[in-house]
Amino acid sequence: MAEGEYKDGIDEELEFLQFIVNEKARYAERYIEEHRRNNFWFRRTPCWQLTNCPDSVKNACPTPKYPALPCWQIEGTYCKLDERHAGGLDTSICRLCPVYKQYGSCSPLQIKLFCSGIDTSITTVAKSGGTRILN
């Protein structure tokens, strides 16, 4: 193999490797953009971390399950429930919330995702006999 042919082969390999690196970089950029578009919490501290929610609350709350929306736009988040376990539609508490103040103070307080919140139809288990009590 002549020296020129060897150099041409290396140049072709380098071009091919550069092509692969560029393609992977474009794929990564598209992936990050898609993830950012579908996840409100992308590069933000999630509400359950800012408010120090215990795992039991976080696991029952719909916000981690629907990352495309901020918590104040989801019905039935734990913080919107009142002492009577009402459905979680009242967003007035959000105006006082540090999460809303940090990430959403200019956006309207409006529920956009319904029927996804904490199930409040069965509120407790009766102490006698384990019978479920319905609201």
VMD Tcl script that draws the C-alpha trace (Angstrom):
set ca {
  {0.00 0.00 0.00}
  {1.41 3.36 -1.01}
  {1.71 6.19 1.49}
  {-0.91 8.30 -0.31}
  {-3.45 5.46 -0.25}
  {-2.82 4.95 3.48}
  {-3.34 8.68 4.15}
  {-6.54 8.68 2.06}
  {-7.85 5.74 4.11}
  {-7.16 7.55 7.37}
  {-8.82 10.72 6.08}
  {-11.91 8.73 5.10}
  {-12.03 7.11 8.53}
  {-11.67 10.49 10.25}
  {-14.46 11.93 8.10}
  {-16.67 8.98 8.95}
  {-15.93 9.28 12.68}
  {-16.60 13.04 12.55}
  {-19.92 12.32 10.82}
  {-20.88 9.86 13.58}
  {-19.91 12.32 16.33}
  {-21.96 15.09 14.66}
  {-24.98 12.80 14.25}
  {-24.82 11.76 17.90}
  {-24.56 15.41 18.96}
  {-27.62 16.31 16.86}
  {-29.52 13.36 18.33}
  {-28.60 14.45 21.86}
  {-29.74 18.01 21.15}
  {-33.08 16.77 19.78}
  {-33.51 14.44 22.78}
  {-32.84 17.25 25.26}
  {-35.18 19.63 23.44}
  {-37.95 17.02 23.33}
  {-37.47 16.23 27.02}
  {-37.51 19.94 27.89}
  {-40.69 20.48 25.90}
  {-42.48 17.58 27.61}
  {-41.28 18.22 31.15}
  {-42.11 21.44 32.98}
  {-39.62 20.48 35.69}
  {-36.68 20.11 33.29}
  {-33.75 21.96 34.89}
  {-36.01 23.14 37.72}
  {-36.20 21.84 41.24}
  {-39.48 19.86 41.40}
  {-42.16 21.09 43.78}
  {-41.99 17.93 45.90}
  {-38.32 18.71 46.61}
  {-38.86 22.43 47.24}
  {-41.64 21.68 49.71}
  {-39.91 18.64 51.23}
  {-42.85 16.31 50.59}
  {-42.51 12.96 52.32}
  {-42.40 9.96 49.99}
  {-45.92 8.91 50.99}
  {-47.30 12.27 49.81}
  {-45.12 12.41 46.69}
  {-46.19 8.89 45.68}
  {-49.90 9.76 46.03}
  {-49.66 13.17 44.40}
  {-50.22 13.47 40.63}
  {-47.51 16.06 39.97}
  {-44.59 13.60 39.56}
  {-46.77 11.46 37.28}
  {-47.58 14.38 34.94}
  {-44.30 16.27 34.51}
  {-45.52 18.23 31.46}
  {-47.55 20.53 33.72}
  {-46.68 22.52 36.82}
  {-48.37 21.47 40.04}
  {-50.73 24.48 40.13}
  {-52.35 23.31 36.87}
  {-53.17 19.80 38.12}
  {-56.35 18.93 40.02}
  {-56.01 17.06 43.27}
  {-52.43 17.76 44.26}
  {-51.85 17.10 47.92}
  {-51.41 20.77 48.83}
  {-54.78 21.73 47.25}
  {-56.74 19.27 49.37}
  {-58.52 20.77 52.34}
  {-59.42 19.26 55.70}
  {-62.63 17.85 54.23}
  {-60.60 16.21 51.42}
  {-62.34 18.33 48.79}
  {-61.32 17.52 45.23}
  {-58.30 19.76 45.02}
  {-59.62 22.39 42.63}
  {-59.00 25.41 44.84}
  {-55.83 27.09 43.56}
  {-55.88 29.95 46.07}
  {-53.22 28.22 48.16}
  {-50.90 28.36 45.14}
  {-50.56 32.16 45.41}
  {-48.81 31.64 48.75}
  {-46.68 28.73 47.60}
  {-42.93 29.22 47.09}
  {-43.05 26.92 44.06}
  {-45.61 29.08 42.26}
  {-43.82 32.25 43.32}
  {-40.56 30.95 41.88}
  {-41.78 29.35 38.65}
  {-45.25 30.59 37.82}
  {-46.01 33.99 39.23}
  {-46.91 35.40 35.81}
  {-49.03 32.49 34.63}
  {-52.74 32.27 35.41}
  {-53.89 29.94 38.15}
  {-56.00 27.57 36.11}
  {-56.46 23.80 36.35}
  {-55.63 22.17 33.02}
  {-55.51 18.51 34.02}
  {-58.62 17.04 35.68}
  {-59.45 13.62 37.18}
  {-55.84 12.84 37.86}
  {-55.42 13.85 41.47}
  {-55.35 12.04 44.75}
  {-58.42 9.82 45.03}
  {-60.61 11.44 47.67}
  {-63.74 9.39 47.09}
  {-62.75 6.96 49.83}
  {-61.48 9.04 52.70}
  {-60.82 6.64 55.49}
  {-61.21 3.14 56.79}
  {-63.55 2.86 59.76}
  {-61.84 1.74 62.92}
  {-64.45 -0.88 63.63}
  {-64.41 -3.77 61.21}
  {-62.31 -2.12 58.49}
  {-65.36 -0.93 56.55}
  {-64.65 1.81 54.06}
  {-66.54 5.05 54.59}
  {-67.48 6.99 51.46}
  {-67.93 10.78 51.32}
}
mol new
graphics top color blue
foreach p $ca { graphics top sphere $p radius 0.5 }
foreach p [lrange $ca 0 end-1] q [lrange $ca 1 end] { graphics top cylinder $p $q radius 0.2 }
display resetview
